[in-house]
């Protein structure tokens, strides 16, 4: 679905809910609080506004295609039950972003500590993520820029991919990234510099044309 | 301190290069069942919270009522008791 179509369908749904298109996220948060627990419509509206980006970021941060929708839902679930603590000192988008980053980094940490692949499992061959087409074939299938971005991001090491996504997709500051990852400011900048260079170089290698910035 | 240019411990300036702008506004399409599934999860969580509140709330209320009854008997005015 294109952005324009998606926006139009969101507006139609807002009409059906009787919610003004121009209403800000923070005003919607107030509506959620006023509506009480029974009426989820104002919260649905907030989710509809942010779900595409939250899902994309969960996907790119964790590289977990199969789990990313589940992760995105858990981010919204946490946000819903924490809305009472949202004080409006930052925008709702920034607040939601912080929940998402923490949740995805926790997921990565858990995966590192408990790798769940059992090589003695007789059904291991049925796992979808192990059925990887050869690179050349995958590249031919990649029509859209988004698919190409996912391909290049997935090829980056986690130490480069995570700071790059936090900086260039989420717009987090270097200090925030340093705090989230528990590393120094200079290390963050070095990683982002290397990640950007690697991203551009791998894009060129994979698709033959330089990335249009 | 400039956010884009910092000095590493050796005193060299770190230029992080140009951002990958293609990442900036990228979105993924969610499945049709995303909203319904999220709403179900929220309602399940609310139901669980209500059940746990009732489970704890009932006995606590009974104890409080009992204590207030004891205090109300023990704290009664002696003149009032003679009458």
Interface residues (C-beta under 8 A of the other chain):
Chain A: X1 X3 X37 X40 X43 X44 X47 X48 X51 X52 X53 X55 X56 X59 X60 X68 X69 X72 X73 X76 X77 X80 X81 X145 X146 X149 X164 X165 X167 X168 X169 X171 X173 X174 X185 X186 X189 X190 X192 X193 X196 X197 X199 X200 X211 X212 X213
Chain B: X3 X6 X7 X8 X9 X14 X15 X16 X17 X18 X19 X20 X21 X22 X23 X24 X25 X26 X27 X28 X29 X30 X31 X34 X35 X37 X38 X39 X41 X42 X45 X46
